[in-house]
Amino acid sequence: MNTPHHSDLGATLELSRSGLRDNHRRSLMRLLFLVTGLSLVVFACLQLLNGFWWVATIEFSASALLLFGVARLRTSPHLQQWIYGYLVTLFSFFLVIMLLPEASVSAFVWVLMMPVLAYLLLGKHEGLILSVPFMIVGCVIYFIHLGAVGSAQVMIDLLNMVFCGALMLTFVHMYEIRREEAEQRLVTMAQTDALTGLSNRNSFQHKLNRTIAECERSGTGFALVIMDIDHFKMVNDSMGHDAGDHVLRNIGQCLLERLRMTDSVGRLGGEEFGLILRDVRPADAFELMDALRQRIADSELAYGESRIRVTASFGIAQWPDHGRQAGELFRVADRCLYSGKRAGRNRVAPVGPITPRGEMLTG
């Protein structure tokens, strides 16, 4: 059985803080550092010509730090701290420039960029928390800059600033909500078998890899079970594929109902299912699967005017006794499964004792 390795989409989504994965955020931050650093050199030179030498000094210093960060961000494990440092410093600099209208009379437009950068780099929750206080302070500074609101023109200028900032924040926030919902739906579709609602093959493989890693750390064991519906082709051939789909859905529901909360189940393809039984000894795993086998064999599924009865065969491999890697466990469980099928089907076939020659006997 092939068990190709793919990136764990669900885990990646959980670890991401925005619509960008960490490697994309890292690339974007390096680009922002480079562009901002070079831009500050230009602005610093202009501020010197404008007579604001202390502003120019700050901009030159910030530029040097940013250009250093371009190289450092390539491998730094502290990406989130770099992002916060960049955004807080940048937003604070926007506010300082707004306090100096002689330095730049158009600095107020940067308030509208705050939610865009914060949400893009930090995500919905952290982006909102960071951008709102800075935007409020920016509007207050703009109000102070306008002076007494004693004319319709001044009021129009103030309301333009407030409304544009509020609309920008609202639009960015709503977009991020919809993006997260759409991304979650795509991830669910990518990880779920459409027919049974169980984990699909790739998702089950990732769960198995995570289980192995967790058991390596904790020293506990688990059982990998491969289950196959006996003579399933006969159901499809005699009653149609819709009847076969009905059987698969019911088998999937049966597996979900009978397994514990700590266990995992997935459809590996066709009529084959995979199960991960956490913290069980070989004898306990056999008893659990034999009870499940009996339940399936005793069930009678109604399909229109007909009744469908099926049986299932099971192959069990125990971690770490029969292998420490996913591929090894799959091969052992698969071999046990087909050994049980050759012996008559409708049975649970665990791995037997190991011979003196190092060969594993199947039950």
C-alpha positions in Angstrom: 0.0 0.0 0.0 1.4 3.4 -1.0 1.5 6.0 1.7 2.8 9.2 0.1 3.7 12.1 2.3 1.9 15.4 1.8 1.8 18.5 3.9 -0.9 18.4 6.6 -3.3 21.0 5.4 -5.4 21.1 8.6 -2.4 21.6 10.8 -1.0 24.2 8.5 -4.2 26.1 8.7 -4.3 26.0 12.5 -0.7 27.3 12.7 -1.3 30.1 10.2 -2.4 33.5 11.7 -3.8 35.0 8.5 -4.6 34.1 4.9 -0.8 33.7 4.4 1.2 30.7 5.6 4.3 31.4 7.6 6.6 31.0 4.6 4.6 33.5 2.6 4.5 35.9 5.5 8.2 35.6 5.8 8.7 36.4 2.1 6.3 39.3 2.3 8.0 40.7 5.4 11.4 40.6 3.7 9.9 42.5 0.8 8.3 45.0 3.1 11.6 45.5 5.0 13.5 46.0 1.8 11.0 48.5 0.2 10.5 50.3 3.5 14.2 50.5 4.2 15.1 51.9 0.8 12.1 54.3 0.9 13.2 55.6 4.3 16.6 56.4 2.8 14.9 58.6 0.2 12.6 60.3 2.8 15.6 60.8 5.2 17.5 62.7 2.5 14.4 64.8 1.8 13.9 65.5 5.5 17.5 66.8 5.7 16.8 69.2 2.9 13.6 70.2 4.7 15.5 71.0 7.9 14.2 68.1 10.0 17.6 66.5 10.8 16.3 64.6 13.8 13.6 63.0 11.7 16.1 62.1 9.1 18.4 60.5 11.7 15.5 58.3 12.9 14.7 57.4 9.3 18.3 56.5 8.5 18.5 54.4 11.7 15.3 52.6 10.9 16.4 52.0 7.4 19.6 50.3 8.6 17.6 48.1 11.0 15.2 47.1 8.2 17.9 46.2 5.8 19.5 44.1 8.4 16.2 42.4 9.0 15.9 41.5 5.3 18.8 39.0 5.8 17.8 38.0 9.3 14.2 37.2 8.5 15.3 34.4 6.1 15.9 32.0 9.0 14.8 33.8 12.1 12.5 31.6 14.3 11.0 34.8 15.8 8.9 35.8 12.8 5.9 37.0 14.9 8.1 39.3 17.0 9.6 40.8 13.9 6.1 41.4 12.5 4.9 43.1 15.7 8.0 45.2 15.9 7.7 46.3 12.4 4.0 47.2 12.6 4.1 48.9 15.9 7.1 51.0 14.9 5.6 51.8 11.5 2.3 52.8 12.9 3.9 54.9 15.6 6.0 56.6 13.0 2.9 57.4 11.0 1.5 59.1 14.1 4.7 61.1 14.7 4.7 62.3 11.2 1.0 63.3 11.6 2.0 65.4 14.6 4.5 67.3 12.3 2.4 68.7 9.5 5.4 70.7 8.3 7.2 67.4 7.7 4.4 66.0 5.6 0.9 67.4 5.1 -0.4 64.2 3.6 0.8 61.7 6.3 -2.9 61.2 7.4 -3.5 58.9 4.4 -1.4 56.3 6.1 -4.0 55.7 8.7 -6.1 53.9 6.1 -3.2 51.5 5.5 -3.1 50.3 9.1 -5.9 47.7 9.0 -4.7 46.4 5.6 -1.2 45.6 6.9 -2.3 44.5 10.3 -4.9 42.0 9.0 -2.7 40.7 6.2 0.2 39.9 8.5 -1.5 39.1 11.8 -5.0 37.8 10.8 -8.4 38.9 11.9 -8.2 38.9 15.7 -4.7 40.2 16.3 -5.0 42.6 13.3 -8.1 44.2 14.8 -6.6 44.5 18.3 -3.5 46.2 16.9 -5.0 48.5 14.2 -8.0 50.0 16.1 -6.1 51.9 18.8 -3.6 53.3 16.3 -6.5 54.4 14.0 -8.3 56.0 16.8 -5.2 58.0 17.9 -4.7 58.9 14.2 -8.2 60.3 14.0 -7.7 62.3 17.2 -4.5 63.7 15.9 -6.2 64.7 12.7 -9.0 66.4 14.7 -6.4 68.4 16.6 -4.7 69.2 13.3 -7.9 70.6 11.9 -8.4 72.9 15.0 -11.9 73.9 16.1 -14.6 72.3 14.1 -16.4 75.6 13.4 -17.2 75.3 9.7 -18.8 72.9 7.4 -15.6 72.4 5.4 -13.6 71.4 8.5 -16.4 69.0 9.5 -16.4 67.5 6.0 -12.6 66.9 6.3 -13.0 65.3 9.7 -15.9 63.1 8.7 -14.1 62.0 5.5 -11.2 60.8 7.6 -13.4 59.0 10.2 -15.8 57.4 7.7 -13.0 56.3 5.4 -11.1 54.8 8.3 -14.2 53.0 9.7 -15.2 51.7 6.2 -11.7 50.5 5.5 -11.6 48.6 8.8 -15.1 47.2 8.3 -14.4 46.0 4.7 -11.1 44.4 5.7 -12.7 42.7 8.7 -15.6 41.4 6.7 -13.3 40.2 3.9 -11.2 38.3 6.4 -14.3 36.6 8.0 -15.5 35.5 4.6 -12.0 34.4 3.6 -11.6 32.3 6.7 -14.9 30.6 6.1 -14.1 29.8 2.5 -10.7 28.5 3.4 -12.1 26.3 6.1 -14.7 24.9 3.7 -11.9 24.1 1.2 -9.8 22.5 3.9 -12.8 20.4 5.0 -13.5 19.3 1.4 -9.8 18.5 0.9 -9.6 16.3 4.0 -13.0 14.6 4.0 -14.4 11.7 2.0 -17.4 13.1 0.2 -19.5 9.9 0.4 -19.0 8.9 4.1 -18.0 12.1 5.7 -15.0 10.3 7.2 -11.4 11.5 6.8 -10.0 10.7 3.4 -6.8 8.8 2.6 -4.5 11.7 2.9 -6.0 13.1 6.0 -5.9 9.6 7.7 -2.3 9.3 6.7 -1.5 12.7 8.4 -3.4 11.6 11.5 -1.4 8.4 11.6 1.9 10.3 11.3 0.8 12.7 14.1 -0.2 9.7 16.3 3.2 8.1 15.7 5.0 11.3 16.7 2.8 11.7 19.8 3.4 8.1 20.9 7.1 8.5 20.3 7.1 11.3 22.9 4.7 9.7 25.4 5.9 6.1 25.1 2.3 4.8 24.6 1.2 2.4 21.9 -1.6 2.2 19.4 -3.1 -0.2 16.9 -3.5 0.4 13.1 -6.4 -1.5 11.7 -7.2 -2.0 8.0 -10.8 -3.0 7.3 -12.3 -4.2 4.0 -15.9 -5.1 3.2 -16.1 -8.7 2.0 -17.5 -9.3 -1.5 -18.4 -5.7 -1.9 -18.2 -5.9 -5.7 -21.1 -8.3 -5.6 -23.3 -5.6 -4.0 -22.4 -3.1 -6.7 -22.9 -5.7 -9.5 -26.2 -7.1 -8.3 -27.9 -4.1 -6.8 -26.1 -1.1 -8.4 -23.6 1.5 -7.2 -26.2 3.5 -5.3 -26.8 0.4 -3.1 -23.0 0.2 -2.7 -22.8 3.8 -1.6 -25.6 3.2 0.8 -23.6 0.3 2.4 -20.5 2.5 2.6 -22.3 5.3 4.3 -23.8 3.0 6.8 -20.5 1.3 7.5 -18.9 4.7 8.0 -21.6 5.7 10.5 -21.2 2.3 12.3 -17.5 2.9 12.7 -18.1 6.4 14.1 -20.6 5.2 16.6 -18.6 2.3 17.9 -15.1 3.9 18.2 -13.9 5.9 21.2 -13.3 9.6 21.2 -9.5 9.1 21.1 -9.7 6.8 18.0 -9.6 7.9 14.4 -11.2 6.4 11.3 -10.9 7.2 7.6 -11.9 5.8 4.2 -8.8 4.7 2.4 -10.5 4.2 -0.9 -13.2 1.9 -2.4 -14.5 -0.4 0.3 -11.4 -0.1 2.5 -11.3 1.8 5.8 -8.5 2.6 8.2 -8.7 2.8 12.0 -6.3 4.1 14.7 -6.9 2.7 18.2 -5.1 4.7 20.8 -3.6 3.3 24.0 -4.7 -0.3 23.4 -2.9 -3.6 23.9 -3.0 -6.2 21.1 -5.6 -8.3 22.9 -7.9 -5.3 23.6 -7.6 -4.2 20.0 -8.6 -7.7 18.8 -11.6 -7.7 21.1 -12.7 -4.2 19.9 -12.5 -5.2 16.3 -14.1 -8.6 16.7 -17.1 -6.9 18.4 -17.2 -4.4 15.5 -17.0 -7.3 13.0 -19.9 -9.1 14.7 -22.0 -5.9 14.7 -21.5 -5.4 11.0 -22.2 -9.1 10.3 -25.4 -9.0 12.3 -26.7 -5.8 10.8 -29.3 -5.8 8.0 -29.5 -2.6 5.9 -32.8 -1.7 4.4 -32.5 -0.6 0.7 -35.9 0.0 -0.9 -37.7 -3.3 -0.8 -34.4 -5.2 -0.4 -32.3 -6.1 2.6 -28.5 -6.0 2.4 -26.2 -8.0 4.7 -22.4 -7.6 4.5 -19.4 -8.8 6.4 -15.9 -7.3 6.9 -12.4 -8.5 7.4 -9.8 -6.8 9.6 -6.0 -6.7 9.7 -4.3 -5.3 12.8 -0.7 -4.0 13.3 0.6 -2.8 16.7 2.9 0.2 17.2 5.8 -0.1 17.9 6.0 -3.9 17.9 5.3 -4.3 14.2 7.0 -1.2 12.9 7.7 2.4 13.9 6.9 4.0 10.6 3.6 4.4 8.9 4.6 2.4 5.8 5.7 -0.5 7.9 2.4 -0.6 9.9 0.3 -0.4 6.7 2.2 -3.3 5.1 1.8 -5.5 8.2 -1.9 -4.6 8.7 -2.5 -5.1 4.9 -0.8 -8.5 5.0 -2.9 -9.6 8.0 -6.1 -8.4 6.3 -5.5 -10.5 3.2 -4.4 -13.4 5.2 -7.8 -13.3 6.9 -9.6 -13.0 3.6 -7.8 -16.1 2.3 -8.8 -17.9 5.4 -12.5 -17.3 4.8 -13.2 -13.6 5.4 -15.4 -12.2 8.1 -12.6 -12.3 10.6 -10.1 -10.3 12.5 -6.5 -11.2 11.7 -3.9 -9.8 14.1 -0.2 -10.3 13.7 0.9 -13.5 15.5 4.2 -14.1 17.3 7.5 -13.5 15.7 9.4 -16.6 14.6 13.1 -17.2 15.5 13.9 -16.2 12.0 12.3 -12.8 12.6 9.2 -13.5 10.5 5.8 -12.3 11.7 3.0 -14.9 11.7 -0.4 -13.7 10.9 -3.4 -15.0 12.8 
